[in-house]
Amino acid sequence: MSTLTVRIDEGMERELNQLAARRGMSRSDVVRDILRRRLAVERFWELRRKLVPYAEAAGYFTDEDIFRDFS
């Protein structure tokens, strides 16, 4: 495991401390969890950007188009 130093303002630090206390977690655990979730969202959007042209070429333009054929 490596260490990353991040500078945050006082307001963000206060929110982080409150969130960590509410969850019963360390600040590091909270930050790792938030970062893990954000990275997953970024991977999702990157994959979506790559796949949309193929979906559109196959006639899928909306969620309803997909649900119609795959539900």
Chimera marker file (.cmm) of the C-alpha trace (Angstrom):
<marker_set name="trace">
<marker id="1" x="0.000" y="0.000" z="0.000" r="1" g="1" b="0" radius="0.5"/>
<marker id="2" x="1.250" y="3.496" z="-0.745" r="1" g="1" b="0" radius="0.5"/>
<marker id="3" x="0.629" y="6.857" z="0.873" r="1" g="1" b="0" radius="0.5"/>
<marker id="4" x="-0.939" y="9.828" z="-0.863" r="1" g="1" b="0" radius="0.5"/>
<marker id="5" x="-0.982" y="13.294" z="0.645" r="1" g="1" b="0" radius="0.5"/>
<marker id="6" x="-3.956" y="15.459" z="-0.266" r="1" g="1" b="0" radius="0.5"/>
<marker id="7" x="-4.558" y="19.011" z="0.866" r="1" g="1" b="0" radius="0.5"/>
<marker id="8" x="-8.134" y="19.859" z="1.755" r="1" g="1" b="0" radius="0.5"/>
<marker id="9" x="-9.723" y="23.003" z="3.117" r="1" g="1" b="0" radius="0.5"/>
<marker id="10" x="-11.090" y="23.276" z="6.656" r="1" g="1" b="0" radius="0.5"/>
<marker id="11" x="-14.687" y="22.788" z="5.559" r="1" g="1" b="0" radius="0.5"/>
<marker id="12" x="-13.911" y="19.584" z="3.738" r="1" g="1" b="0" radius="0.5"/>
<marker id="13" x="-11.857" y="18.345" z="6.674" r="1" g="1" b="0" radius="0.5"/>
<marker id="14" x="-14.776" y="19.031" z="9.017" r="1" g="1" b="0" radius="0.5"/>
<marker id="15" x="-17.151" y="17.113" z="6.735" r="1" g="1" b="0" radius="0.5"/>
<marker id="16" x="-14.687" y="14.237" z="6.428" r="1" g="1" b="0" radius="0.5"/>
<marker id="17" x="-14.317" y="14.047" z="10.203" r="1" g="1" b="0" radius="0.5"/>
<marker id="18" x="-18.087" y="14.061" z="10.671" r="1" g="1" b="0" radius="0.5"/>
<marker id="19" x="-18.613" y="11.391" z="8.032" r="1" g="1" b="0" radius="0.5"/>
<marker id="20" x="-15.895" y="9.197" z="9.511" r="1" g="1" b="0" radius="0.5"/>
<marker id="21" x="-17.459" y="9.541" z="12.959" r="1" g="1" b="0" radius="0.5"/>
<marker id="22" x="-20.960" y="8.715" z="11.652" r="1" g="1" b="0" radius="0.5"/>
<marker id="23" x="-19.685" y="5.644" z="9.838" r="1" g="1" b="0" radius="0.5"/>
<marker id="24" x="-17.402" y="4.554" z="12.664" r="1" g="1" b="0" radius="0.5"/>
<marker id="25" x="-14.474" y="4.498" z="10.224" r="1" g="1" b="0" radius="0.5"/>
<marker id="26" x="-11.089" y="6.121" z="10.043" r="1" g="1" b="0" radius="0.5"/>
<marker id="27" x="-10.682" y="9.126" z="7.789" r="1" g="1" b="0" radius="0.5"/>
<marker id="28" x="-8.361" y="7.067" z="5.584" r="1" g="1" b="0" radius="0.5"/>
<marker id="29" x="-10.970" y="4.325" z="5.219" r="1" g="1" b="0" radius="0.5"/>
<marker id="30" x="-13.618" y="6.889" z="4.268" r="1" g="1" b="0" radius="0.5"/>
<marker id="31" x="-11.359" y="8.520" z="1.683" r="1" g="1" b="0" radius="0.5"/>
<marker id="32" x="-10.400" y="5.124" z="0.219" r="1" g="1" b="0" radius="0.5"/>
<marker id="33" x="-14.083" y="4.166" z="-0.016" r="1" g="1" b="0" radius="0.5"/>
<marker id="34" x="-15.013" y="7.454" z="-1.696" r="1" g="1" b="0" radius="0.5"/>
<marker id="35" x="-12.088" y="7.197" z="-4.116" r="1" g="1" b="0" radius="0.5"/>
<marker id="36" x="-12.901" y="3.555" z="-4.933" r="1" g="1" b="0" radius="0.5"/>
<marker id="37" x="-16.499" y="4.519" z="-5.743" r="1" g="1" b="0" radius="0.5"/>
<marker id="38" x="-15.445" y="7.505" z="-7.857" r="1" g="1" b="0" radius="0.5"/>
<marker id="39" x="-12.971" y="5.402" z="-9.829" r="1" g="1" b="0" radius="0.5"/>
<marker id="40" x="-15.734" y="2.861" z="-10.508" r="1" g="1" b="0" radius="0.5"/>
<marker id="41" x="-17.996" y="5.648" z="-11.809" r="1" g="1" b="0" radius="0.5"/>
<marker id="42" x="-15.204" y="6.944" z="-14.052" r="1" g="1" b="0" radius="0.5"/>
<marker id="43" x="-14.621" y="3.419" z="-15.441" r="1" g="1" b="0" radius="0.5"/>
<marker id="44" x="-18.355" y="3.101" z="-16.115" r="1" g="1" b="0" radius="0.5"/>
<marker id="45" x="-18.516" y="6.385" z="-18.049" r="1" g="1" b="0" radius="0.5"/>
<marker id="46" x="-15.383" y="5.553" z="-20.024" r="1" g="1" b="0" radius="0.5"/>
<marker id="47" x="-16.832" y="2.179" z="-21.051" r="1" g="1" b="0" radius="0.5"/>
<marker id="48" x="-20.147" y="3.818" z="-21.859" r="1" g="1" b="0" radius="0.5"/>
<marker id="49" x="-18.431" y="6.367" z="-24.127" r="1" g="1" b="0" radius="0.5"/>
<marker id="50" x="-16.739" y="3.521" z="-25.976" r="1" g="1" b="0" radius="0.5"/>
<marker id="51" x="-19.884" y="1.393" z="-26.326" r="1" g="1" b="0" radius="0.5"/>
<marker id="52" x="-22.487" y="4.027" z="-27.244" r="1" g="1" b="0" radius="0.5"/>
<marker id="53" x="-21.499" y="4.156" z="-30.927" r="1" g="1" b="0" radius="0.5"/>
<marker id="54" x="-21.966" y="0.372" z="-31.206" r="1" g="1" b="0" radius="0.5"/>
<marker id="55" x="-25.326" y="0.517" z="-29.433" r="1" g="1" b="0" radius="0.5"/>
<marker id="56" x="-26.525" y="3.341" z="-31.647" r="1" g="1" b="0" radius="0.5"/>
<marker id="57" x="-25.400" y="1.475" z="-34.759" r="1" g="1" b="0" radius="0.5"/>
<marker id="58" x="-27.531" y="-1.448" z="-33.573" r="1" g="1" b="0" radius="0.5"/>
<marker id="59" x="-30.552" y="0.821" z="-33.079" r="1" g="1" b="0" radius="0.5"/>
<marker id="60" x="-30.347" y="1.366" z="-29.313" r="1" g="1" b="0" radius="0.5"/>
<marker id="61" x="-30.764" y="5.046" z="-28.502" r="1" g="1" b="0" radius="0.5"/>
<marker id="62" x="-32.633" y="5.054" z="-25.184" r="1" g="1" b="0" radius="0.5"/>
<marker id="63" x="-32.912" y="2.924" z="-22.057" r="1" g="1" b="0" radius="0.5"/>
<marker id="64" x="-36.358" y="1.930" z="-23.243" r="1" g="1" b="0" radius="0.5"/>
<marker id="65" x="-34.862" y="0.458" z="-26.435" r="1" g="1" b="0" radius="0.5"/>
<marker id="66" x="-32.605" y="-1.735" z="-24.349" r="1" g="1" b="0" radius="0.5"/>
<marker id="67" x="-35.305" y="-2.724" z="-21.847" r="1" g="1" b="0" radius="0.5"/>
<marker id="68" x="-37.635" y="-3.636" z="-24.700" r="1" g="1" b="0" radius="0.5"/>
<marker id="69" x="-35.191" y="-6.197" z="-26.091" r="1" g="1" b="0" radius="0.5"/>
<marker id="70" x="-33.468" y="-7.413" z="-22.931" r="1" g="1" b="0" radius="0.5"/>
<marker id="71" x="-36.143" y="-7.440" z="-20.230" r="1" g="1" b="0" radius="0.5"/>
<link id1="1" id2="2" r="1" g="1" b="0" radius="0.2"/>
<link id1="2" id2="3" r="1" g="1" b="0" radius="0.2"/>
<link id1="3" id2="4" r="1" g="1" b="0" radius="0.2"/>
<link id1="4" id2="5" r="1" g="1" b="0" radius="0.2"/>
<link id1="5" id2="6" r="1" g="1" b="0" radius="0.2"/>
<link id1="6" id2="7" r="1" g="1" b="0" radius="0.2"/>
<link id1="7" id2="8" r="1" g="1" b="0" radius="0.2"/>
<link id1="8" id2="9" r="1" g="1" b="0" radius="0.2"/>
<link id1="9" id2="10" r="1" g="1" b="0" radius="0.2"/>
<link id1="10" id2="11" r="1" g="1" b="0" radius="0.2"/>
<link id1="11" id2="12" r="1" g="1" b="0" radius="0.2"/>
<link id1="12" id2="13" r="1" g="1" b="0" radius="0.2"/>
<link id1="13" id2="14" r="1" g="1" b="0" radius="0.2"/>
<link id1="14" id2="15" r="1" g="1" b="0" radius="0.2"/>
<link id1="15" id2="16" r="1" g="1" b="0" radius="0.2"/>
<link id1="16" id2="17" r="1" g="1" b="0" radius="0.2"/>
<link id1="17" id2="18" r="1" g="1" b="0" radius="0.2"/>
<link id1="18" id2="19" r="1" g="1" b="0" radius="0.2"/>
<link id1="19" id2="20" r="1" g="1" b="0" radius="0.2"/>
<link id1="20" id2="21" r="1" g="1" b="0" radius="0.2"/>
<link id1="21" id2="22" r="1" g="1" b="0" radius="0.2"/>
<link id1="22" id2="23" r="1" g="1" b="0" radius="0.2"/>
<link id1="23" id2="24" r="1" g="1" b="0" radius="0.2"/>
<link id1="24" id2="25" r="1" g="1" b="0" radius="0.2"/>
<link id1="25" id2="26" r="1" g="1" b="0" radius="0.2"/>
<link id1="26" id2="27" r="1" g="1" b="0" radius="0.2"/>
<link id1="27" id2="28" r="1" g="1" b="0" radius="0.2"/>
<link id1="28" id2="29" r="1" g="1" b="0" radius="0.2"/>
<link id1="29" id2="30" r="1" g="1" b="0" radius="0.2"/>
<link id1="30" id2="31" r="1" g="1" b="0" radius="0.2"/>
<link id1="31" id2="32" r="1" g="1" b="0" radius="0.2"/>
<link id1="32" id2="33" r="1" g="1" b="0" radius="0.2"/>
<link id1="33" id2="34" r="1" g="1" b="0" radius="0.2"/>
<link id1="34" id2="35" r="1" g="1" b="0" radius="0.2"/>
<link id1="35" id2="36" r="1" g="1" b="0" radius="0.2"/>
<link id1="36" id2="37" r="1" g="1" b="0" radius="0.2"/>
<link id1="37" id2="38" r="1" g="1" b="0" radius="0.2"/>
<link id1="38" id2="39" r="1" g="1" b="0" radius="0.2"/>
<link id1="39" id2="40" r="1" g="1" b="0" radius="0.2"/>
<link id1="40" id2="41" r="1" g="1" b="0" radius="0.2"/>
<link id1="41" id2="42" r="1" g="1" b="0" radius="0.2"/>
<link id1="42" id2="43" r="1" g="1" b="0" radius="0.2"/>
<link id1="43" id2="44" r="1" g="1" b="0" radius="0.2"/>
<link id1="44" id2="45" r="1" g="1" b="0" radius="0.2"/>
<link id1="45" id2="46" r="1" g="1" b="0" radius="0.2"/>
<link id1="46" id2="47" r="1" g="1" b="0" radius="0.2"/>
<link id1="47" id2="48" r="1" g="1" b="0" radius="0.2"/>
<link id1="48" id2="49" r="1" g="1" b="0" radius="0.2"/>
<link id1="49" id2="50" r="1" g="1" b="0" radius="0.2"/>
<link id1="50" id2="51" r="1" g="1" b="0" radius="0.2"/>
<link id1="51" id2="52" r="1" g="1" b="0" radius="0.2"/>
<link id1="52" id2="53" r="1" g="1" b="0" radius="0.2"/>
<link id1="53" id2="54" r="1" g="1" b="0" radius="0.2"/>
<link id1="54" id2="55" r="1" g="1" b="0" radius="0.2"/>
<link id1="55" id2="56" r="1" g="1" b="0" radius="0.2"/>
<link id1="56" id2="57" r="1" g="1" b="0" radius="0.2"/>
<link id1="57" id2="58" r="1" g="1" b="0" radius="0.2"/>
<link id1="58" id2="59" r="1" g="1" b="0" radius="0.2"/>
<link id1="59" id2="60" r="1" g="1" b="0" radius="0.2"/>
<link id1="60" id2="61" r="1" g="1" b="0" radius="0.2"/>
<link id1="61" id2="62" r="1" g="1" b="0" radius="0.2"/>
<link id1="62" id2="63" r="1" g="1" b="0" radius="0.2"/>
<link id1="63" id2="64" r="1" g="1" b="0" radius="0.2"/>
<link id1="64" id2="65" r="1" g="1" b="0" radius="0.2"/>
<link id1="65" id2="66" r="1" g="1" b="0" radius="0.2"/>
<link id1="66" id2="67" r="1" g="1" b="0" radius="0.2"/>
<link id1="67" id2="68" r="1" g="1" b="0" radius="0.2"/>
<link id1="68" id2="69" r="1" g="1" b="0" radius="0.2"/>
<link id1="69" id2="70" r="1" g="1" b="0" radius="0.2"/>
<link id1="70" id2="71" r="1" g="1" b="0" radius="0.2"/>
</marker_set>
